[in-house]
Structures are given as structure tokens and as C-alpha cells.
Amino acid sequence: MSDTPANVLVEIHTHALAGMLNVPRHFARWAAVAADEDYPDADLSEELFRTCLVDGNEALRALWSRHLTAWDFAEDPQWALAIPARTDERRTAVYDRLRFGSDLRKALDAAVPVAKIPGPTVITRDFTPWYTSERAAARSFYWTSYEQKLRAKGWSDAAIASLDEASRAVVERLTDPEQPMARQAKGLVVGYVQSGKTANFTGVTAKAIDAGYRLVIVLGGTLNLLRAQTQRRLDMELIGQENILRGADITDLDSLVGVDYVGDDADWDEFVQHGARPSVLGAFDIERLTTRDNDYKSLAQGIRALEFEKREPTRPLHDPANLHHAAARILVVKKNKSVLTKLVKDLKQIHGLLGELPALIIDDESDQASVNTLDPKKWEQGSTERTAINGLLSQLLKLLPRAQYVGYTATPFANVFVDPGDDDDIFPSDFLISLPRPSGYMGAQDFHDLDSSIPRDERTHANSQEKAHIRDIYESTGDRLQEAMDAFVLSGALKLYRADHGVDDGPFRHHTMLAHQSVRKDDHADLALRINSMWHQAGYSSAAGHERLAALWASDFAAVSDARASDLPAPASYEELRPYVSAARQRIGSGGQPVIVVNGDSDRYFDQLNLDFDRTPHVWKILVGGTKLSRGFTVEGLTITYYRRTTQQADTLMQMGRWFGFRPGYRDLVRLYIGREEPFGRNRYADLYEAYEAICRDEETFREQLAQYAVGVDGQPQITPMQVPPLVAQHLPWIRPSARNKMFNAELVEIRSPGRPIEPASYPENNAALKRNTERWRSLLDSLNAVPATFTNPPDDSSSLTRTFEALTGTISHSDLVSVLSQLEWERPGHFDPHLTYLSQLDGTLAKVDDWLLISPRLAASKRIEARVLGSLPLSLVRRTRQAGKTSFGRIASVEHRTAAQRLIDAARSSAEAQPGGSTGIGATTGVALLYPVVEGDSHSDVQAVVRNGSADPSKIVMAFTLIPPASAVSADRRLVRFRAKSSRYASAATIASVS
């Protein structure tokens, strides 16, 4: 046994890794150098290293976790060119450079698994690289401090590395703050609702000021409550105690006059501590021009607050000799007309300096208030009229020629895409970055069974998100409001139980329920009064109340927690939980008022609510409200949501999804009570759960497209930010340039989908057009064989069962299929054109496809309605519905059918002839076409109604399809998308004058 203590080994490894300067090198040599002077006899063998890891030496594991993760995430490092980040291949390259043996590699892989998580998707135009790893490392005071803070908060190495990568992707696309020529860059960062966008822009701010940006303006919401949340977050995690105190003696009360947080914020000790004023430590100070309680009013010290002392007076501020010795200024301001007007007015008084000042404007929730929403039809001829906030933003950008603008939003279809041709506006002309879904985040995939192949009658709390978290509200169920309130009390009791049995109670500090039923304030008051009355009549301390709670615990919470959180402590019976129910009831009802209405428009209103999650020790309340609860306002501890509000706006509906977010230690307790048949207009009803699912599918499809097209071809981007608007228009046809005399210059002309599904959805609504389309498909139906083929899907992640289905099949030539596709009519003209352009070239022009396997699936016998279509063999009719408020259907092909088709294509990719299950195999130049005679309707009887004497009415049939071309159907350059400039003279312009 080695006599080298573990702490000595950790010290040697620390010095050796530090000496490598962020590049993996021959470790044994560097360790020998590190040990030479102080520990010449230390055991540096791989065997001791491996033994320490296997024995669980946490200090050694943490050290190597930081370094291995950093190397796993490194972007295109010289030592691993062309080896993708976050892969086994990258880790192998690291080990090879370290010269580690196989046993040590296995031990390190077990101790620090490769974090195979996606990186950010970056759509960018060409930029001049300046933010090199050397430059970032040379000046990293505030980023290093922020990284240490996140580590202290419990962030994993992978999460920090992911944030490092994503924030770097933003900063490197800003303009070099030291460069002589002034240039503005504008970008957009797209996250998920309540997914930690603030962490990203805090990281961006840290790196930007380290690099030389000296004025940072953060637009933080439309209410002071939201602005103060952002200010406090930046103060706590980035700016730090020393910059807040500005030399004041914390023991001298007189010197603390006007200093926030000290003495009235319980978390003051958690604020970052740099050890001394940063300027004393060789860095630079940060001066706050706003505080927690005070938005921007005017420059506190007059214009002098923005006067920068230059070490070299004859050189401009952006010269490195001056820039890196000047303090940075940070403002967190509301998107408020009077506030921004004062800021613009003060800046106008500073003349020459603004042209030298590298500035960064961060716009949180950039699609709220910031965008110009005035109707261009009402503008005066030749002028651009702006809304108040948009106009002030435009003035800020003109006053600060070195300002960079970065917007943050959770809705990728935000209307910041609407006006790309307005140079004075905030269109993200330089970059668009889509952040990956963070680890631990509860989003759409955690509330919807997206693409689940498990039959509905086989879904359980363990394999179905809907079964675990969704509680439907139908007319037949009653409003379930009492049950939702009971669930709130029970989930609170379970949190207290867990905290009392060793679970970290930090995430349980706040416990909230959100009731969102209407946008009208009168309705809020009525609902709050009703909930308040129900609370006092609920009998939570009576036998009847406990009996009701015990039944809900047994039927719902106990079963879900057993299936989803078996590793967490759980009561064996309701009686064991009962004391915690009493404690939860007391917390919720404290002050005699369990309900808080959140619907005011003024800061004064919110100041009276006592709803500051940062400064209030425990918020255990039921919140009733509307719009103010749906945008930027983070409802901490949200566990139960009662949602019944309808809206026609997709981005508005998405922002209502406050139930998305991080739920550490209580994911299994989260419940969404949601309306499934809410009145909507005249004689219409909306299924809000289905509406959310449709929006989530649209957004995920768009994000997937961005990820596909972000891959460069021959060193050039396939798609630039200027070409995103016409791509968005493929999803939302109402997206147009705002000016009536403009049109998009970029036209999407081709989408290539080798080995990937093509599933158009905008089929005609007109019966005559449907009949014509059905007639066009008729000739291909003769290729179907009368004897059905059987397809088999083996057990996979979605189901442990083997699944089979039957289908009529036949082979059709590529030319015959393209001939039919080119004649089809669509509800949205041109909807299918980019796909058709691609398919038409698979005759050998781009690639060669010989034929297609046509598959007409048959439904299960118990659900099957068959009918002839214009005299064809009997085909199995399927029922589908169009998405609410759209002409498009949702998913056409069933998951099982698409899985089988994809397996055929994937198998043919690696084999000239493959037969993955069933009797049907295809070659490498054969595609698969799933064809469905679709009947639009809501019930089985709607399908039956279109059949007469065994034949379907062709004017009531939508011949819908999903195509999967062979994986070989792509050009040599692997390009997946192609645009055309309508005016080649202005190839880089987003919009051009429309042709009359």
C-alpha cells in the first residue's frame, strides 16, 4: 500500500493540471515536475490514482471532473480538431494526450462520465474572431468569480461548462471592444420558459466586462418587482459585496446610509465576496447606477457618473491602455417610458465620450414592449413611426455607436423577426443562438407524451407524463378546484415531510399554487373570493377534511411518487403524513389570507403584495392572476397550477406556461389541472392541453431545423440570421416584413431531408380541391397488394413490448410519385414547394432514388373503418383534426408507423438490402411513403359519415402522407437548405422594395 497521503496526491495533481494551461499533456511528466521539489518520493503511479478514485476520494474526483469536463466541452481546440465535443471520441483524445492506461481510463469514466448534452445552436453571419481562449483567460476576473459562485450553489461541472460555452458563443460575436472602428452587433438568445436565461446573460455580462465593455444596460421587465429581481441577482452573483459597499465600513452604520441589502437581506452573506475592492486586486471595479430599490432616475453624481478617467488622455477610451483600467458601469432599468427617457436625456449631454464607449444592452423578454408594434399602414409616407419603448431603444443605439444589443426570449417565434429591414431597430442581424434544454428542467416533454408509442390503455404513472402530472377538467368532472387546492396542501405537507427526513429544504422555501382562469380583473376578484371561501370551509383540521386528503394521497400522490421518486423518503401511511398537513395548512393560511391576487399595473400595487420571493422567508400562497403572472415573473416553488384561460396567440399561450421550470426534490409532486373543453368564441370549445402540445411541437420542430442548418458547409453557414424570417414563415404564415413597401429578399427554395421524414400538414379545406387531390392519387393506389404485410417494432425506450401492425404495400416509381406530388393543391400556396424542389432532383440530378415503398397502414380491427377510394382496394380510414386556429393538421403518421418506416430507411443505410421485421425490405435507393386517407373530425361517427355503400366520398377525404427519402438522397456537400436572393444586387439585405 502506498504511503503517499491522498491530500498530497490531490495537491500534486492540482499543480500539474494548472501547469498544463488548459491543454491536456503527458500527465506523468507534469506530475513529476509538480512533485519534484516538495514531494520527490511521492507515489505517482496510475494504480494509486485509480485506487483513490475507486475508493471515492471526492477532492480528487472533483478536481478531475472540472478539467475533464472543460476538455470535453472545449470548442474546436487545436489538440482535437474535427473531434466533436461531449463525445466518447473527444474523451479518448484527451486520454491519449494524457497517456493514460486502460484501467485508469475506465475508473475516470466511471467517476466522471462524459456529459453528452447538446450545445447551443448558433445561426450566425461571418464575424471576425477576437475572443480567443488566450484573451479570455488573460482577463477573467468576474467570470472566474461567477463560476465559483455557481459551483458554491451546487451547479455541476457539466452545467457550468455548458453555460461557459453558451455565453462564449454570444460574447465572441459581439464587436471587439478594443477595435478602432465602431460597429454594432445585434443578436437574439432563445431559451425556454423559466429555464435560466438570467444565468446566461449574467455569464455574458461577466465575460463582456472582463473583455472591456464598460457600460452595461440591462432592460429588466416592465415592473420594478421584476427589475429588482434582476438587479439583486446581478448584485449577488456578479457585482459582489465590495462593489456594493464601495469602501463603506460594514460595522459603521453611518457609512452604510444609502447602501442596500446590508441589514435587511437575509442572504447578504451569500453575496459574492472578492476579498477586496477588485481595483486593489489588479482588476477593475463595477459602479452601479441603479440599486435594488431605485431604478434609474438620473445620474446620481450628475454627468460625472459616466466620466471615465483615462490613463492616456490623448488616446480614446477604447484603447487598451485606457480601457482595462476604467471601472465598468451597470444599470438595470425597467422598460418604462419615463425611465428610459431620463437615461436618453442624460446620455445626450455627454458628447465625445459616447463614441468611444464600448457598451452592451441586454434586453430580457425582448419580445415584450421592445418591438415596434405600430401598424405600418398608418405611418406617414416615408417615415417610420415607433412605439415608445422601441423608439427609445432606437435612440439609445444611435447615441452609443459602440453598443451591442442582445435580446433574450423564450419564444423563438417572437415578433422580433417581423422587421429585419429596419437598420435602426433590433432585428438580430448578426446572430441567433438557441440554448439547449437545461438538465433538470421540466418542460413540454415532461408534461406531454410526445411521440409515445405506448397505447393509451397501457400508460401508467411510470411511463406517461400525462398520467403523472396532468389532471383534466371536463364538464363531466366538475371544476376540480377543491381537489386542486387539496393537492396544494398535500404537496406542501410532503415537502415538509421530506425536509424533516434529510432532503435539502432549500427548494421548499416557497410553495405556491397558481390559478389562471381569465384576463379580466373582475374575474380574478371573484375567483380569489371563491378560493378564500373554499379554504375556510375545507375543514383541513376536521375528520372529513383528513378523510378527503387521505383519499387523494392514496389515489394520486402516493402512487405517482412511488413510480417517479422512489429514492425520496415517503410516508408509509396518511397518518404518518398528517402532522405535516397541519403544518402546511398553517403556513398557507398565515395572516388569515391564503390567496394573493396578482393583477396590478403599478409598482405601488406590487409593493403592497409582500410577494418578493427574494426577501420574504416563506411564500406559501395561492396566486390568482392573469397577464402579470405570465411574463418574466418567476413564481418560485410553483407546484400546483389551475389553468383554464384561452388565447389565440401562440407566444402568449406559451408564456402562460409558468408550470415549466426547475423543480428539484419535488418533480413528482407537480400537478397541472387544465381545461380540456373551455368555451372559446361562439359555440366553440378549446382543449388547452392539446393547444399547448401543438405549440410545443411547432417550437421543437423549429429548434430542430435550426440545429440542422447550423452545421456549416465548406466553412460557410448554411443559413444566416437574415434568412431566418422566411424559415419562420414556414411555421407561421402571418410573419411578414412590417413595412408595406418591403418584402423578404431571402426566399426559401429548397429543404433537403435525406433519411428524415417530410410531413406536410396544410391540406386544402375546400371540398372540390380535396376531391381533385384524391383523383390525382388514384393511379398509385393500384400498386397496393391485396394481401397485407406485417410490420414489427421491437421493444425500445418507449415500450418494453414488441408491437405489430398490418398495412397494404406496393412499389411505385420515383417519377410517378413526383408526378402526383407536383400536381397537388395546398391550403397555403407554395407550402410544399421547398420539399418538391428537393424531391424533383432525386432523378439523378442531385442524387438517385429508384422507387418508393408505398405503405397504407391498417388500424386495429376494433377501430378500423375501411372504404374504397374511387374504386380502389378497401383502405383503412383514419381520423385527424386540424390544430386550433390553424389550417394545418398536427401529426399525420402515427408513431408506430413512422418508427417502422424509419427503421426500414435506417437499415438500408448500412445494408444494400435489409428486412427489419416483417416481410418487407427495401434497398439503399428506395424511399418510404406512408399514405393515409384522412377524415377530418372529432369522433368515430365523423369517419363513418363519409362512407356510403363501402366507398368514401372523395371530397371528404384528405390524402395525407409522410415521405422518408433514402439516407443516400443528398448531394456531396451535405447541404440541407437553400435560399435564393430575390434581388442579387442586395444579396446581404434582409428586405428589399416590393415589386408593384
N, C-alpha and C positions, 0 to 999 in steps of 0.2 A: 504494500500500500504506500502511495506517495506521501511524503511528509510536507508537501507544499500546501499551505492553508488555502482554502477557497477564496478568501478575501485578497490574498496575494495574487492568485491567478486572475481574478477579476481586474485588479489594478494593472497587471501586465497587459492583459487583453485590451483594456481601455486605452493605454498609451500606444499600443501597437496599431489599433484601429484609427486613433487620432492621427498618427503619423502617416497613414496611407492617403490622407487628404481626399476622402470621399471616393477613392478608386480602389477596387479590390486588387490586392497584390499578393505575392508569395508570403503567406502569413507566418510561416515558421521563421523566416528571416527577420521580419519586422518584430515578432515576439522576442526573438533572441536579442535584438538591439534594445528593445524596451526593458528587458530583464538584466542586461549586461552589468549595469553599474550597481544596482541595489539588490538584485536577487540572482546572482550569477549561477547559483546551484538549483534554481527552480526547475521543477518538472514541467516541461513544455510539450510533453507527448500528447498525441491525439487521443490516446487511451484515457488519460486523466481528464482531458477536455470532455470526451464523450461520457465518462462516468459521472462527472459533475452535472451534465445536462440530464442524464437519465435519473439521477438522484434528486432532481428538482431544485437545483441551485437557481433561485429566482433572479438574483442580481446578474448572473452570467447570462441567463436566458434573455432578460430584458435588454442587456447590452447588445447581444447579437440580434435580437428582434429588431431593434432600431436600425442597425446597419444593413442587415439582410433585406428588410422591408424597403429601405431607401434605395438599395441597389435594384430590387425587384421593380420599383416604380420609376427609376431613372429614365428620362426621355431621350432616346437615341444617343446614348453615351458612346464615346469613341471606342471604348473597350468591348462594346457589344452591339455594334452597328447591325441593323437588319434583324436583330433578335427581339421579338415583341416583348413589351413589358408585362409583368404579372403573369408569367407563364413558367412551366417547368423548364423549358429550354433556357429562359433567362437565368433561372436559379442554377442550372447546370453550368452555364457560362461563368457565373460568379464562383462556384466551387472550383471550376477548372483553374481560374486565375489565382484562387487562394491555395491551390494544390492540396485539397483535402482528399482523404481516402474515403472509400465507400461506407465504412461503418460510421464515421463521423458525419457524413452527409445524411445518412438515414436518421441519426439522432437529431441533427439540426432540423431536418424536415418535420420530424415529429414534434419538436419543441416550437418551431416557427414555420407553420405551413405557409405555402405561397398564397397570398390573398388574391384569388382570381376574380377580381371585381372589375367592372368596366371603368374605363377612364372617361373624362369629359369628351363630348362630341364637339368638334370645332369646325365651324364653317367660316372661312376667312378669305380675305383677299391678300395678295402678296404684301409682305411687310419687311422692313429692314431689321434683321435680328440685332438686338443690342443687349438684351437682358441675359447675358451668358451666365453659366453656373459660376464662373470665376467672379464676375461682377456681383452676382447675388450674394456669394459667400463673403466677399470683401466688406460689404456693408449690409449687415443683417441684424442690427441691434433689436429692433422692435419685432421682427419676425421671430427671432430666437426666443424673445420674451413671451410672445404669444404662443409659440409652440410649447414652451414649458408650462404655460398656464393650462393649455388643453390637456397636456399629459397629467397635470395635477387634478384635473376634473374627471379623469378616468378614460380619456379618449385612447383608443388602441393605436398602436403604431401604424396599422394599415389605414385607419381613419385619418390620422394626421398626414400620412404620405399622400393620401387621396386629395385632401384639402390643399396640400403643398402643390401638387400637380395642377389642380384646377385653378388655384389663384395665380400660379405662374403663367398659365395659359392666357389669363386676362392681362397681366402686367406686361408680358413680353410683346403684346400687340398694341400697347399704348406707345406714344412717341417718346423717344429718349429725352428725358428732362434736361440733359446737358447739351443737346444739339443746338447749333446756332439758329437754324431756321425754325420758325414757329409752324406747328402743324397740329391740327385737331384730329383725334381718332374718336370714333363713336362705335359703341358696341352694346350688345344685349346678352345678359346671362339668364338662362331659363332654368329654374329649379322646379321643385314640386311644392304643392301647397303645404305650408308649415314644415318644411324639410331642412331648415338650417341655412337658408340663404344668407342670414346675418353673419354666420361664421365665415362664409366665403368672402363677403365684402369686407369683413374685419381683416381677414388674411390679405386681401388685395390692398387694403389701406396700409397695413404694416409694411408690405413689400414696396409699395409705391413711395411711401415717405422715406424708407431706407434708401431707395434708389435716387431720391432727390425731389420728389413732389413736395411743395411747401405750402400749398393751400388745398385743403380737402373740405368740400361742401357735401354733406350727406342730407338728402331730402328724405325725411323720415316720417311719412304719414301725414294725414290731414288733421290730426288731433294732437294736443300736447301730451296726452297719455301715451300715444304711440311714439311720439318724438322722444319723450322722456325715457321710454323703454330702450330705445336705440342708443340714446346718449349714455345711459347707465351701463349698458353692455360694453360700449367702446371704452368708457372710463374704467370699468372694472378689469377688462381683459386686455386692453391695449395701452391706454394712456397711463394708467397707474397712479399710485398714491403720490409719488414725488412731484409729478406734473400737476396734480390737483392741488396739492398744498403750496407749491411754488415758494418753498423756503419757510413757510409758516411753521412755528413750533407747535406740535400736536398737544403739548402739555400746557400751552399758554392760550387760554380761552379768548383773550383779546385779539390775538393774532389770527384766530380762526373765524372771525366775523366775515361773513360772505362766502365761506368755504362750505361746499355741500358735502353730504354723506357723513362727515365726522360727527359722531354722537347721535345720529338719527337713522343710521342704516345698519341693521344687524349684521350685514355681510361685509362691513368695511375691512375687516381683517382678511377677507378673501380677495380684495383688490390686488392687482399686480404690484409687486414691490421690486423696484430696480436696484435697490441698495444705496442709491444716492441720486442726486439730480443727474439725468443722462448726460448733460453737457459736462459735468465733472468727470464722468466715466469715459469721456472721449467720443460720445455720440452727440445728440442734439436734443433739446427739449421740445415738448409739444405745448403750445399755448391754446387753451380752449376759449373760443369766442362765444360759446354758449355753455350753459350748465344744465344740471338735471332739472332745475325748477324754472330756468329762464331761457326762453327761446331768443333768437336774435332780435335785439331791439335797436341797437345802434352800436357802433364800435365803442366799447366801454372806455377806452382811453383815447377817444377821438380817432382821427385817421392814423395816429401813431401806432395803433394796434396792428396795422398792416404795413408798417415801415420796417424794412429789413436792413440790418446793418451789414454793410459789405466790407469784407477784409481788403478787397482790392476795388476801391471806389471807381476806378476808370473802366472796370470790366462789368458786363451785365450780371444780373443776379444768377442767371442760369449757368454761368461759367463755373466749372468745378471748384475753382479757388474760393468762390463765394458761397456756392450752393450748399455744400456739405458742412458749413459752419453756422448756417442760419437755422433758427427754430422753425418748426412747422406749425401752422395754424389749422385747427379743425373746428368746423361749425356743424351742428346737427340742427336743421331747421325744418319747420312744418311747410307743407305745400299750401301756403296761405298767402293770399294776395298782399296783405299789408306787410307781412314779414319779408317776403321776397322783394317787395317794392323798396323797403328801407335798405336792404342789402344792396340792391342795384344802385340806389341813390348814393350810398356811401362809396361804392366802388367807382362811380363816375367821378368822384372828387380826386381820385388817385390817378394820375395821368401816366407818365412814362413807365412806372414800375410794373403795371399790369401786363405790358408787352413782354416783360422779362420773367414773369412769374409762372413756373410750372404748376398747374392746378388740376385737380381731379374732382369731378362732380359724380357722385354716386346717387342714383335715383331708385330708392326702394319702392316697390309696387309701381313700376314705371308706366304701366298702362292705366293708372288711376290719376286723373287730374292733369297729368303731364302732356297728354296727347291733344292735338288740336282737333276738336270735335265740331267746329263750325261748318255749316253746310256750304261748300264752295259755290253752289249755285246762287248764293246770296251775297257773295263777295262783290265789291265794286270792281269794275273792269280793270284788269292789270294789277290788282293788288292782292295781297294775301292777308286775310283777317284772322286773328288768333284769339283763342280763349285766354283768360287772364294768366293762368299758370304757364301755359305753353308760350305765351308772349314774353313773360318774364324770364323763362328758361332760355329763350332765343336771345334776349338781351344779355343775359349772363355769358352765353357763349361768345357773343360779339365783343363784350368787354374783356374777356380773357382769351386772347388768341392762342395761348398755350394750354387751354383747358381740354381735358379729355372727359368724355361723357360715357358712363357705363350704367345702363339700366338693368334692373333686376325685376323679374316677374315669375309667376308660377303658371301662367297661361301662354303656351307657345303660339296660340292664335291671337295674341294680343294685337290691338289695333295700331301698335307702333309700326306695323308693316304697311299701313294704308298709304302713307305718303313718302315713298322713297325718293321722289324727285325734288323735295324741298330742302335745299342745301342748308338753310338756317334752322331746320327742325332736327329732331332727334332720331331719325331713322338710323339703325345700326349698320352703317355703310362699310365698316371695317371688319367687324367680326360678330358672330353669333355663337355662343357657347351653351350647349345643353349639358347640365350637370347630371352625373349618374345618380340613380336612386340610392340614397344612403343606407348603410347597414342598420338594421333595427327600425327602419321606417315603416309605418303602417300606411299603405296607400291603396290604390284601386285593387291591386292583386290580393290584398288581404281582406277585402270585403265582397269581392265578386269571384265567382267560379269561372274565370275567363278561360275558355277553351278546355274546360274539363270534359274528359271523355267518360266520366263515371255516370251511369244512368241516374236520373233524379231519385228514383226509389231506392238506390243503393248508397246515397250520400249520407254521411254521418257527421257528428261534431268533429271527428278527427280528420276527415278527408274533404270537408266542404267549408269554405269560408262563410258562405251564406248561412248554413245551418248553425255555425258557431256564433256569428256576430249579428245577423240581421233578424229583426222581428217585424213582420209585415203588419201593416194597418190596412184592413179592408172594411167595407161597410159591415160585413158579417162578423168581424172580430170586435166591433166597437172601437172606441178611440185608443184604448190601451194606455191612457195617460196615467192611471193609477198604477198599472203594472210597471211603467217606465220609472215612476217615482219610487216604487218599491225596489226596483233594480238598482236605483241610485243609492238607496240606504244599504242594501245588501252588499253592493260592491265596495262601499265605504267601510263597512264592517270587515269585509275580507281583507282590505288593505291594512286596517288596524291589526287584525289577527296576524297577518304576515309580518308586519313590523315588530310585533311582540314575540315573533318566533324566528328572529335572526335575519330577516330580509331588510336591506338598506331602506330606510324610510324617507330618504331624500325625495324620490319621485312622488311620494304620497303627501307631501306638504300641502298641496292643493288638491281638492277633489270637487269636480264640477259636473253639472248636467246642463245641457243646452236645449232649450225649447224654441224652435224656429218654425213658426206656422204662418206668418204673414208679414208684409212690409208695412202695414198700417199701424200707427201708434195706438189708436183706439183698441185695435185687436190685441196688442201687447198688454195693455192695461187689463183687458177682460181676461186674457189667459193667465196673467200673473195673479189676479184676484181669485180665479178658479183654482189654480195650483195651491195658493195660500190656504184657501178654504179646505181643499182636499187634504193638505198636510195636517191641519189641525183636527180633521175628522178621521185621519188614517188609523188612529189607535195603535201607534207603534209601541206603546208600552202595555197594551191590553192583550188578553189571551187571543182575541180574534185577529188582532194585527200580527202577532207572532205566528199564528197558525197560517196566515196568508203568506208571510215571508218564508216560513219553513217549506211550504209547498213550492214556492218559486225557487228556493235554493235547491231543493231536491230535483225538480224537473229541469232546471236550466243551469244554474251556476255550478253545482257540484259535478254535473255530467260534463260540461264544457271544460272546466278546469282539470278534471281527471284526464280528459283526452288531450288537452293542449298545454297544461302546466303541471305535469305530474312531478316535476322536480321541485316545485314550490310547496311550502307547508300548507296543509289543508285541514280544516276541522273534520273530525270523524262523524259529527252529527250537528244538527242545527243547535242543539242545546249547548254544545261547546262554543258555537259562534255567538250565542245570544247576548253575552255581556258586551261584545263588541258592537252589536246592533244598537244597544243603548248608548254607547259612547259616540257612535256615528250620528245617531239622532240628535244628541246634544250639540255636536259640532255644527250640523246643518242648521239646526233651529236656533243657534245662538243669536241673541239680540231680539228674539221673538219673530224674526223675519227670515224664512228660508229662501225667499225669492228676491232677485235683483233684476229690475228692468233696465236694459241697456239699449237705449234708442235716442239719446240726446244728440244735439248737433254742436254743443258748445263745450269748451274746456271746463267752464264752471260746473256744468252738469256732471261731467265725469269726475271732477274733483270731489263732488259730494257723494259719489257712489262707494268710496272706500274699496275700490276694485283694483288696486295696484298690486299685482302679483309679486312684484319685486320687494315691496316694503311692508306688505301685510303678512304676518307669520303663517296664517292658515286661512285660505279662502275655500270654504266648503259650502257652496251655494248652488241654487238652481238659477241659471241666467235665462231670461226671456228677452228676445230682441229680434232684430232684422238685419238691415244692411250694416250697421255699425259692428255687428259680430262676424261679419263675413269678409273683411278686407284688412289685412295687416294686423288685426287684433288677435294675439295668441291667447287662446283660452287654456290656461295651464290646468293640468290634471283632468282634462275632459275625458269622461268615462262613459256617460250615457247621453245619447243625442236623440231628441224627439223632433223629427223633421217632416214638415208637410207643406212647405211653401213651393209654389210653382213659379217658373220663369221661362221665357222663351230664349234668353241669351245664354249661349253655351259657356262663355267665360264667367258670366255671373253665377251660373249654377255651379261651376267648378269651384269658385271661390267660396261658395257656401259650405264646401266640404270641410268644415272645421274638425270632423272626426278623423281626418288624416293627420299623421304626426308621429311622434315618438312616445311610446307607452311602456317604458321599462318597468318590469315587475308586475304589470297588470294588463298585458295584451289580451289575456284570456277573459278579462272582465269587461272589455269594451263591448257595448251594445248600441246598435242603431235601429231605432223604431222609425220606420219610414212609410209614407203613404204610397199605396200601390194602385189606388184608383181615386185620385184627387180631382175635384171639379176643376175644369180648365176651359174657360170660354163658355160658349153656349152649347149645351148638350155634348160636351167632350170631357174626357177623363184622362188624367196623366198618371202613368206608372213612374214615379220618381226614381225608383231603384233602377229600372230599365233605362231611364234617361241618363242617369249617371254612368251606367255601363257603356252606353253608346258614346258619350263624350270621352270616357277613358280610352275606349278603343281608338277613336279618332286621334287622340293625342299620342297614344303609344305608337300607332302606325306612322304618324308624322315624325316622332323621335327616331323610329327605326329607319325611316327614309333618310333623315339627316345623317345618321350613323353610317349608312351605306355610302352616301355620296361624299362623306367627309374624307374618304380614302383617296389620296392623291393619285393622279395618273401622270407618269413621266415628270414627276416633280411639280406638277401644277394641280391646283384644286379642281375637282370635277364641278363644283358649284361654289359660287361666291354669294355673299350676303345680298347683292343686288338681284340675284336670281331666285332668292327665297320667296318673294311675294307671289310670283306666278305658280310656284310649287304649293304655297299655302292655298292659293285659289283653287287648286285641285280638290282640296278638302272643303273649303268654304267659298262657294262661287260668288258671294257678295263682296269679297275682297277686291277692291279696285283702287287705283290712284285717286286721291281726293279731288284733285283739280279737274274740272270738266274738260279742259282742253289738253289733257295729258293721257297717255296710256303707257302700260309697261313696255319697255323696249326689249326685255328678255322674254322670249316665248319658249315654253317647254314643248319640245317637239318629239322627244323620244325617251321612253323609260324601258330599260332592258332588264329582264328578270330571269336570267339563267338559273334553272333549278329552284325557282321561287314562285309561289302562287300569284297569279293575276286574277283578281276577282272584282270586276266592275259591279257597281251597285245602282247606278242611276238609270233604271229601265223606264220606258215610257209609261205614262199614266193613261194616255189616250187609248181607248179600246181598238180603234182602227189600226193604230201603229203597232199594238201588241199582236193583232191578227197578221199583219204583214210580216213581222219578225218571225212568228210561228211558221208561216208559209216558207220563209227563207231557210229555216232549219229542216224542213220536211224531208228533203232528199237525203240528208245524212242519217236520218232515223232508220232508213232501210238497211244500213250496215249492221244494226244490232242483231245479235243472235237470239233466237227464241229461248234457248236453254241458258239460264242464269249461271254466272260464275260466282264462286265463293271467295271472299277476301278475308284474311285473318290478320288481326293485330295482336301481337304477343303482349304479355304483361310489361308495363313500363312505369314511369314515375306517376302517371295519372291514375293507374289502376293495376291491381295485382292480378287481374283476371285476363284470360285470353278472350278477345271479342271477335265475332264474325258477323259478316253481313253479305247479302247476295246483291248482284247487280247484273243488268243486261250489258253486254260489252260488244264492241266491234272495232274494226280498224278503218280509219279514214285517211286519205292522203293529205299532206300539208296544204297543197294548192286548193283542194276542195274546202278545207276548213277556213283558210284565209279568204276565199271567195265569199263564203257565207258571212264571216265577221265584217268584211268591208261593206256589206250592204245593210247592216243592222242600223236601226234608228235608236236614238237615246233621248232621254228627257232633257239632258244638258248637252246641247250640240258640242261636238269636239271632245266629249268626256273620255272616249276610248282611243282617241287619235294617237297619243304618245305610245300606247301599247301596240296599236295596229301598225304604226311605223316600224316598230321593232319586229313584230311577227312577220311582216311582209318581206323582211330582209333575210329570213331564215330559209330562203330558197337556194342558198349558196352564196349570196351576196355578202352577208355578214358571217353566217355560219350555215350549216346544213342540217335541216330537220326533214326526215323522210316521211314520217307519218305520225298519227296520234291514236292512242288508245282511247276510244270514247266509252265512258262509263255512265250508265244511267242507274243509280242506286235504287234498291227496293227497300221500303220501310219495313219494320217488323210487321208480321202478319196481323197482329191485333190492331195496328194503327193504319194499315195500308188501304188506300183508295186508288184503284187502278182505272185507267181510261185510255182509249185510243186517242191519238192526236193526229187529226187529218188522215185517219186510216192506218196509222202505224200499229206496231205491236202494242199491247197494253203496257203503259208506263205508270210508275208509281208517282202520284201527285204529292207534292209537299206544300206545306203552308208556311208562309213567311209574312212579316209585317214591315212596313217602312218605318224609319226612325221618326220620332216625334218632331214635327216642324220641318222635315226634310223630304225630298223626293227619293232619297236613297234607302235601300234596304240595309239591314245590319249584315250579319254573317250569312252568306248563301250556303256554302258547303258545310255539312256537319263536321265536327271534329274527327269522328271516326273515319269518315270517307276521305277527308283531306289527309289524315295520317297515313292511310293505306296508299293513297296516290303518291304522297311524298316518299314513302318507303320504296315504291317502285322506282322513282326517279333517283333516289339516293343510291339504291343498289346498282342501278345501271351505270352510275357514275364510275364505280370501281370495277365493274364487270361488263363485258360486252353483251352478255345475256344473263339476266337474273330473274329468279322467281321467288320473291319474298312472301311466301304464304299464298295459298290458293293455287289455281291452275293457270294464272295469267302472268306472263313475264314480258318484259319489254327490252329493246335494245338501246344502245347508247345514243341513237339518233331518233328516238321516239319520245314524244311528249304525252302527257295525260290530260284529258279533258273530261271533267265531271259536268254532267248536264242534268238540269232539274226542270221539270215542268212545274212552275211555282204558281200557287193560287194565293193571292193577297187576301188575308182575312185574319180573324181573331179566334175562330173556333173550327172544330171538325165539320160542323154543318156548312160553313162557308165553302169548304172544299167540295162537299157533296153537291152543293147547289150548282156547280159549273158542269156537272156530268149529267148527260141525258142519253139513255139507251146505250150506255157503255162508251160514249165518246165525250171528250171535253170540248167545251166551247173555245175555239182558238182565240177569240177576242178577250177571253178572261184568263188566258194563260200567259205567264211571263217565262219565256225560255231563258232561264238564268244559268250561268256557267262559271266554272273555275278552271283556269288553264295552268298547268305547270310545265313549262318548256324543259327540255333536257338540259342538264348542267353544262353540256358542251356548247350550248347555243349562245356563245358570246364571242366578241372579237378578241384579237390577240392582245389589245391594250387593256382589256378588262373594264373598259368604261361602262358605267351603268346608267348614266343620264346625259342627255344632250340638249343644249339650249341653242336658240338662234336669235341673233340681234335683228330686230325689225329694221333698224337703221344702222348699217355697218359703219357709217360716218361717226356715230356716237356709241361705239361698242361698249364703253365702260359706263354709259349713262343708265340710270335706273328707269327713267321715264323719258319720253320724247313727246313732241307735239303730236296729237292725234290727227290722222288724215281725215279731212272732211269729205 
